[in-house]
Amino acid sequence: MLLDATLADLGEPKFRAGQVREWLLRGVRGYDGMTNIPSPLRAELAARVPFTTLELVTEATAQDGTVKALFRTTDGHAVESVLMRYKDGRRSICVSSQSGCPLTCTFCATGQMKFGRNLTPFEILDQALHFRRKEEINHCVFMGMGEPLINFDNVMASIAYLPEVGITHRRTTISTVGWLPNLKRFIDEVEIPVRLAISVHAPDAELRQKLMPINERYPLSEVIAECRRYVAVRRQKVFIEYVMLSGVNDRPDQAQALVKLLGRTDFKVNLIPYNPTGGIYDGSSRERIEAFQNELTKGGVPATTRLTRGRDIQAACGQLAAERTPAA
């Protein structure tokens, strides 16, 4: 790591690296704010070690207070992240694990942009630190650009730092399409209580494959089977993400089929109003979403409808596409 190498080159004691990292994770805005670091050393670090791995390109604030930031990595890849502010005091960040996404889900703007690469642990962490410098944050969802479980090792390495930023593991959620090899690793290897969300979006394999081509490689039935194993091992519910598409997946009989697929005890469904991405779909009406939710509840499956935030700045679920948004 450049920081450690630079400090060693300068002949600094080993504890200096820990001091610098502590300041970074507390949200300090620059080396100048590290008051227990000697001033000459702060100047050396500022000259030799970039303060962040990401360059902020632009930032926009929605009417509801949601903030979207567009970054570029040092090699020019675009990354977007979102800060969501809630009246109950929650400050939740939605971070990206990749630049773009290779999975081409048909309803998601990120899937339509060119895939760049996996992000490093510190490129993921620096998204969180950008917002931590604004205010305290306490929740994190890996629901931005990319499939987190493709980038499993780097995602888990970044999560290890989040408690020091203010986000406990129990308030961290990984959202995945069900990338089976690393979903199995997540269940078998990860001991910290990170929450799991699965993007399903259809109650049957045929429709899901039209919406999400990954279903051909990792079928829905196998993904759900692994989720049941997760529940057995962790004794935690799995969250099911289900985007509501008008005339596509929002009929009452499809809600009943979802109940049959999931059963009554292991899952909680989050219904997501579709956010426009310039694609081929329309969002379900409020009435259709409510009727769908009622069918799930009647069938014994807990379900809520997600509150849409940041739609006016293309910061809502499914809208991240690394477009330059005018700062508000």
C-alpha positions in Angstrom: 0.0 0.0 0.0 1.3 3.4 -1.0 0.7 5.0 2.4 2.7 2.3 4.3 5.5 2.4 1.8 5.7 6.2 1.9 5.8 6.3 5.7 8.5 3.6 5.8 10.5 5.5 3.2 10.3 8.6 5.4 11.5 6.7 8.4 8.3 7.1 10.3 7.3 4.7 13.1 4.7 2.0 12.3 2.0 3.6 14.4 1.7 6.6 12.0 -0.1 4.5 9.4 -2.8 3.7 12.0 -3.1 7.3 13.0 -3.7 8.3 9.4 -6.2 5.6 8.7 -8.1 6.5 11.9 -8.5 10.1 10.6 -9.6 8.9 7.2 -12.3 6.7 8.6 -13.5 9.4 10.9 -14.2 11.6 7.8 -11.4 14.1 7.9 -11.5 16.4 4.8 -7.7 16.4 4.2 -4.3 15.8 5.6 -4.4 19.3 7.2 -7.1 18.1 9.6 -4.9 15.3 11.0 -3.9 17.3 14.1 -1.8 14.7 15.8 0.4 14.2 12.7 3.4 16.5 12.5 2.9 19.3 10.1 6.0 18.5 7.9 4.8 14.9 7.6 1.3 16.1 6.6 2.8 18.2 3.8 4.9 15.2 2.6 1.9 12.9 2.5 -0.2 15.5 0.7 2.5 15.7 -2.0 3.2 11.9 -2.3 0.0 10.0 -1.4 -3.3 11.0 -3.0 -5.9 11.6 -0.3 -8.6 9.5 -2.2 -8.6 7.0 -5.0 -11.6 8.8 -6.7 -12.0 12.1 -8.3 -15.4 13.8 -7.8 -16.7 14.8 -11.3 -20.1 16.2 -10.3 -22.7 16.0 -7.6 -26.4 16.7 -7.5 -29.0 17.0 -4.8 -32.6 15.9 -5.3 -35.7 17.7 -3.9 -36.0 15.0 -1.2 -32.4 15.6 -0.1 -30.8 12.6 -1.8 -27.3 13.2 -3.1 -25.8 11.5 -6.1 -22.0 11.7 -6.8 -20.3 10.8 -10.0 -16.6 9.9 -9.6 -13.8 8.8 -11.9 -11.1 6.4 -10.9 -7.4 7.2 -11.6 -7.6 5.2 -14.8 -10.8 6.9 -16.0 -13.6 4.6 -15.1 -16.9 6.1 -14.0 -18.5 5.3 -10.7 -21.7 6.6 -9.1 -22.9 6.5 -5.5 -25.9 7.9 -3.6 -26.6 9.2 -0.1 -30.2 8.9 1.0 -31.4 11.0 4.0 -34.5 9.9 5.9 -36.6 11.8 8.4 -36.0 9.2 11.1 -32.3 10.0 11.1 -31.1 7.2 8.9 -28.3 8.2 6.5 -27.9 5.4 4.1 -25.4 5.1 1.3 -25.8 3.1 -1.9 -22.3 2.2 -3.2 -21.0 0.6 -6.4 -18.8 -2.5 -6.5 -18.0 -2.2 -10.3 -17.8 0.5 -12.9 -20.8 -0.5 -15.0 -22.2 -4.0 -14.8 -21.6 -7.1 -17.1 -25.1 -8.7 -16.4 -27.3 -6.6 -18.8 -30.6 -6.8 -16.9 -33.1 -5.3 -19.3 -34.7 -2.9 -16.8 -31.5 -1.4 -15.3 -29.7 1.6 -16.7 -26.3 0.4 -15.4 -26.7 -2.9 -17.3 -26.9 -0.9 -20.6 -23.7 1.0 -20.1 -20.3 -0.4 -21.0 -18.7 -2.5 -18.3 -15.4 -1.2 -17.0 -13.9 -3.3 -14.2 -14.1 -4.4 -10.6 -13.4 -1.7 -8.0 -10.7 -2.1 -5.5 -11.5 -2.2 -1.7 -10.4 1.4 -1.3 -12.3 2.7 -4.3 -15.4 1.2 -2.7 -14.5 2.6 0.7 -13.8 6.0 -0.7 -17.4 6.3 -1.9 -18.4 5.9 1.8 -15.8 8.3 3.0 -16.9 11.0 0.5 -20.3 11.1 2.2 -18.9 10.6 5.7 -17.0 13.9 5.2 -20.4 15.6 4.8 -22.2 14.0 7.7 -22.5 10.8 9.8 -23.7 7.8 7.9 -25.2 4.6 9.5 -26.4 2.3 6.7 -24.9 0.9 3.6 -26.4 -1.1 0.7 -24.3 -2.6 -2.2 -27.0 -1.8 -4.7 -25.2 0.7 -6.9 -23.3 -0.2 -10.1 -22.3 -3.8 -10.6 -22.8 -7.2 -9.1 -21.1 -7.3 -5.7 -20.6 -11.1 -5.6 -18.6 -11.0 -8.8 -16.2 -8.7 -6.9 -16.5 -10.8 -3.7 -13.0 -10.4 -2.2 -12.8 -6.7 -2.7 -16.3 -6.1 -1.5 -15.7 -8.0 1.7 -12.4 -6.3 2.3 -14.2 -2.9 2.1 -16.9 -4.0 4.4 -14.3 -4.8 7.1 -13.7 -1.0 7.4 -17.3 0.1 7.5 -17.8 -0.1 11.3 -15.0 2.4 11.8 -16.9 4.7 9.4 -20.0 4.4 11.5 -21.9 1.5 9.7 -22.2 -1.7 11.6 -22.3 -5.0 9.8 -25.9 -5.5 10.7 -26.7 -2.3 8.9 -24.9 -3.4 5.7 -26.7 -5.2 2.9 -25.3 -6.9 -0.2 -27.7 -7.1 -3.1 -27.0 -9.8 -5.6 -28.7 -11.5 -8.6 -27.5 -14.7 -7.1 -24.0 -15.2 -8.5 -23.9 -18.8 -7.2 -20.2 -19.6 -6.8 -19.7 -16.6 -4.5 -23.1 -16.8 -2.9 -22.0 -20.1 -1.6 -18.8 -18.6 -0.4 -20.8 -15.8 1.3 -22.8 -18.4 3.2 -19.9 -20.7 4.0 -17.1 -18.3 4.7 -18.4 -14.9 5.9 -19.0 -14.9 9.7 -20.0 -11.2 10.1 -23.8 -10.5 10.1 -24.1 -8.7 6.8 -27.6 -8.9 5.4 -28.4 -10.5 2.1 -30.8 -9.3 -0.6 -31.6 -11.2 -3.8 -32.8 -9.6 -7.1 -35.6 -11.9 -8.3 -38.1 -9.7 -10.3 -40.1 -12.6 -11.6 -41.8 -15.6 -10.0 -40.8 -18.1 -12.7 -37.6 -18.9 -14.6 -39.0 -18.1 -18.1 -39.9 -14.5 -17.3 -36.9 -14.0 -15.2 -34.6 -15.1 -18.0 -36.2 -12.4 -20.3 -35.6 -9.8 -17.7 -32.2 -11.1 -16.3 -30.1 -13.2 -18.8 -28.0 -14.4 -15.8 -30.9 -16.8 -15.0 -29.8 -19.1 -17.8 -26.4 -19.5 -16.0 -27.7 -19.6 -12.5 -31.3 -20.7 -12.4 -33.8 -19.1 -10.0 -34.5 -22.5 -8.4 -30.8 -23.0 -7.5 -30.6 -19.4 -6.2 -33.6 -19.8 -3.9 -32.2 -23.2 -2.6 -29.0 -21.4 -1.6 -31.1 -18.7 0.1 -32.8 -21.4 2.2 -29.4 -22.7 3.2 -28.4 -19.2 4.2 -31.5 -18.9 6.4 -30.7 -22.3 8.0 -27.0 -21.3 8.6 -27.5 -17.7 9.7 -31.0 -17.7 11.0 -31.7 -14.5 9.2 -34.3 -13.7 6.6 -33.3 -13.0 3.0 -34.7 -9.8 1.4 -36.2 -10.3 -2.0 -35.9 -7.4 -4.4 -38.8 -7.2 -7.0 -39.1 -4.3 -9.4 -42.7 -3.6 -10.5 -43.1 -3.5 -14.3 -46.5 -2.7 -15.7 -48.1 -5.6 -17.5 -44.9 -7.7 -17.1 -44.6 -9.1 -13.6 -47.4 -7.3 -11.6 -50.5 -9.5 -11.9 -52.2 -11.0 -8.9 -51.5 -14.6 -10.1 -47.8 -13.7 -10.4 -47.9 -12.6 -6.7 -49.5 -15.9 -5.8 -46.7 -17.7 -7.8 -44.1 -15.7 -5.9 -45.7 -16.8 -2.6 -45.5 -20.4 -3.8 -41.9 -20.0 -4.7 -40.8 -18.4 -1.5 -42.9 -20.0 1.2 -44.0 -18.3 4.4 -41.0 -18.1 6.7 -37.6 -17.4 5.1 -38.1 -14.2 3.1 -39.2 -10.6 3.1 -40.1 -9.0 -0.2 -39.2 -5.4 -1.1 -41.4 -4.2 -4.0 -39.6 -1.5 -6.0 -41.5 1.0 -8.1 -39.8 1.1 -11.5 -37.8 4.2 -12.1 -37.6 5.3 -15.7 -34.4 4.5 -17.5 -35.4 5.3 -21.1 -36.0 1.6 -21.8 -38.9 -0.5 -22.9 -40.8 -0.7 -19.6 -43.3 1.3 -17.7 -43.8 1.2 -14.0 -46.7 -0.4 -12.3 -49.4 1.9 -11.0 -49.7 2.5 -7.3 -52.9 0.4 -7.3 -51.3 -2.5 -9.0 -48.4 -2.4 -6.5 -50.8 -2.3 -3.6 -52.8 -5.2 -5.0 -49.6 -7.3 -5.5 -48.5 -6.5 -2.0 -51.8 -7.5 -0.6 -51.6 -10.9 -2.3 -48.2 -11.5 -0.8 -49.4 -10.6 2.6 -52.5 -12.7 2.3 -50.2 -15.6 1.3 -48.1 -15.1 4.5 -45.1 -13.5 2.9 -44.1 -10.2 4.5 -43.8 -7.4 1.9 -43.2 -3.7 1.8 -43.0 -1.1 -1.0 -39.8 0.8 -1.1 -39.9 4.5 -0.9 -38.5 6.0 -4.1 -35.8 8.6 -3.6 -33.7 10.7 -5.9 -35.7 10.0 -9.1 -35.4 13.6 -10.3 -31.6 13.4 -10.5 -31.5 9.8 -11.8 -30.3 8.5 -8.4 -33.1 6.0 -7.8 -32.8 2.2 -7.9 -31.8 1.1 -11.4 -31.0 4.6 -12.7 -27.3 4.8 -12.1 -25.6 5.0 -15.5 -22.7 7.4 -14.9 -24.3 10.3 -16.7 -23.0 13.8 -15.9 -25.7 15.3 -13.8 -25.7 19.1 -13.3 -24.9 20.0 -9.7 -27.8 21.3 -7.8 
